[in-house]
Amino acid sequence: MKAARRQIIAELIQSQPFISLKELEERFPDVTGMTLRRDIEYFEKQGELIKVRGGARSMKFINSTSDDGYAEREKENYSSKLAIASKALEFIEKGKSYFFDSGTTVMRLAEMIPDEHMNITTPGPNIALELAKKQHPIINLVGGIVNRESISVTGSMAIDFLSDINIDIAFIGPSGYSQNNGFSCGNYAESELKNFIVKKAKTVIMLMDTSKLDKNLPYTFCRLADIDILITDKPIPVAFLDTTAYPELRVVVCAEKEKSTRDMTTRLLTREELELLRSIQDE
């Protein structure tokens, strides 16, 4: 009975992107909801689906809309990613708790961080291995289902693991950004994990080169209002980012040295800074 039921569920997984618990209860009226939840957990452990509220999503359909392969993305805009990572390094402090997202820009940051005492949690096995080359950071590798395309770990087990960890600063990399749809990625499970981190971290720093502008991927995980700092390689046109609409957002641009010797940071001045500026001007 169990084998026959799970065979039917396996066929559903291959034929449709979402399976609701209600649908399974209607299809198997003699089976308890608890048993059907265990069936979903079984297939999640097999890497066939991921649990979501009200049911499960098929990994077959999630992976079909994923981003470009990791090796391909690692070659793209390499100098811009190095510049962004170098600027992000300024926000690393000894003794704090960090989240390092999976992705090629965050990998560049992992290569640069100092060998000091800090706590770093990451869903990227390759990033954890890079960090392990250093002696002092404590490294937490998230457990769950591995996405081979992005070399990242996701799923309900990953979110359960992260729920018990406090995060001071999260470094996150999007696959795309548009004014209408915000920051997005091509994998549903990854979008869930990123969204969870955005809500959990005290400070969210988005690392995004301008090649991601006006790119819409299937799953939005947050918007400009949800982040604290955006680090990018070039000034972002007002059509994509009107900083006056987000007074709390700090935008850091990795300006070339010959063009500017200052930290190009766009934000509103605090009351204290305005008073100090006026006093200097009056002198």
N, C-alpha and C positions, 0 to 999 in steps of 0.2 A: 504493500500500500504506500509506504513512504517512498520507495524507489520510483513507483509509477507517478506519484504526485510531483516529485522533484524533477522527473523527466519532462513533465508538462511545463513546470516553471522554467526549466532550462530552455525549452523551445520558445517560451514567451520572451525570455531574456534576449534571444537571438532575433526576435521579430519586431520588438517595439522598444522605444527608448525609455519609457517609464512604466513601471508596474505598481499599481496602488494596492495597499493592503486590503482595501474594500473589494477590489476586483478579485483578489485571491480568496477572500472570504465567501464571495458569491459563487466562485468556481468550485470551491471545496467547502460546502455548507456543513459537513460533518467533522470538520477539522477546527480546532480552537485557534483563536487569534495568536495565542502564545506559541503554538506549534508552527504556525505560518511565519511568525517573526524569527523563530529558530531556523526555518528554511532559508529566510533571507540572509541571516547571519552566516549560514553554511556557504551560500554562494558568494557572499562578500569575502570570506576567507579563501575561497577558490579564485578570487580576483575577477569574478564574472560581473559583479555589480557593486554599487555602493549604497548604503542605507541613507535615505533622506526622510524628511518628515512626511508621513503618510504612505511610505512605500519604499521603492528603490529605483535607481537609474542604472541602465545597462552600460557596462564599460565599452561594449562594442560601438555604441552610438556616441558616447563621450569621446572616445579616442578618434573617431572619424572627423571631429571638428577641432582637433588639437592644433597647437602651434607648429611652426616648422621645427625640424629636428634640432636637437641641442648642438650637435657638431656644426650644423649649417649656421645657426644663430651666433655661435661663438666667434665666427669669422667676420660677422657684420659689424660695421661701425666700431671697430676695435679701439681706435684712439679715443673716440668719444666716451666709450665705457671706462677706459683708463682714467680719463679726466674726471668723470663723475665719481668714480670710486675714490680717487685722490681727494676730492672735495668732501666726500662722505666721511673720510678718515678723520676729519676735523671734529666730528661728532662722537668719536669713540673715546670713552673715558675708562680709566682703570676702576674695577670694582662694580660695574653696573651689569645689568642683565639685558641681553640683546636677542632679537630674533633676526636671523639671516634667511631671507627667502631663497628659494631655488632660483636659478637663472644665471646668465652669463655676466651681467654687470655686478651682481652680488659676489660672484666668484672672484672677480678682480679685487673687490674689497677684502675678501677673505685672504687673498694673497698678500695684502698690504698691512693688515692690522699688526700692531706691536705685540710682542710676546710678553703679555702682562696678565695679571689675575683679573678675569672677568668671566661671566657666564654667558655662553652662546647656545641658543637653541636653533636648529635648522631642520627642514624637511628634505634637504639635499644631501644624499649620501656622498657625492663627490665633494661638496663643500665641507662636510664633516671631515673627510680624509685630508683635505687641504689644511684645515684648521689644526688637525692632529699633528702636523709637522712642528707645531709650536708646543712648548712645554707647560705653559702656565694657564691658558684658558681652560675652563671646564666646558666640555662640549656635550650637549644633549641632542642626540639624533632621534627625530620623531619616528615612531613606528606606524606601520600601516601598509597600504598597497603601493607598489612602485610603478610609476609611470615611466616607461622606458624612453619616451620621446623627450620629456623634459628633465629626466633624472630627478624626480621628486617623489616624495611619499605623501599620500593623502588618504582620505577615508575617515569613517567614524572613530576608528582607533586612534588616528592622528589627532583629531579634535579632542577626544577624551584625554589624551596625553597632555596636550597643550593647556587644557582647562586648569590644571594644577600648577602651572608655572607662571610666575609674575614676570612681566616684560616691561623694562624701562623704555627701550627704544627698539622699534621694528624697522628694518630696512627691507622695502618691498619693491619688486620690479614688475611692471605691467607689460603686457604684450601689445596693448593699444590704448589710445586715449582719444575721445572726441567730446566736444562740448555737450552734445545731447545725451551720450551714453556713459560718460565718465571713463574710469579705468577698467579695462576688460582683459580677459584671457580666453583661451580656446578650450579649456578643460573644466567641466562643471565641478569636479571634486576639488581642483585647485582653487577655483573661485570661492568655494565654501570655506576653505581653509584660510585664504587671504582675508576674506570678509570677517572671519572669526578673530584673526589677529588684529585687524584694523580697529575692531571694537574693544579689544582687550588691552592693547599696548598704551602706555602713558603718552608716548610720542611716536607718531608715524612719519617716517621719511620715505618719500617715493623717489626712486632712482630711475629716470627716464630720459633717454636721448630723443632728440626731436624727430627721428625717423618714425617714431610711434604715433606722431600726431595724425589725426583724422583716420586712424585705423580702428575699425569696429570688429571685435571678436564676439562670439556668441554670448559670453557670460560676463556681466558687469559685477565687480566685487566691491567697488566703492566710488565715491565722487570727490571732487575737490574739497568740498566742505568737510569731508571726513578725515583729511590728512593735515599735518602740521607744517611740514617742510617738503618742498619739491626741488630736487637737484637735477638740473638738465645741462646740456652741453652748449646750447645757443639760446638767445632770447626768443621767447614764445610770442607769436603774433597775438594781438589783442582779440582777434577773431576766435582764437582758441582759449585764451586766458585773460580775462579782464580782472586784474588784481584788485580794483576798487570794489568789486563785488564780494571779495573774500579778504576782509581786513586782517583776519588772524593768520592768514596763510603767508608763509615765508618762502620766497622763490630765490633759489641760489643758482646763478648761471656761471658755468665754468668758462670765464672770459679768457681769451688768449692774452698772454702777457704784453705783447706789443700793442694791443688795442686798449688794454686797461690794466692798471696795477692795483686796482682795488677789488674787494669782494663785492661783486655785483649782486646785491641782495635787495629784493623788492618787498617792502613791508611798511606798515604805518608806524610812525614814530610814537613812542609812549609819551605821556604827559610830561614826565621828568626830562626826557630827551628834548622835547620841544622847548621847555623852559631853559634848559642848558644852552640850546642853540640860540635862543633869543638873547640870553645874557652875553654870549660871545659876540653876537652881532652888534649889541649896544655898546660894547667896550671901544 
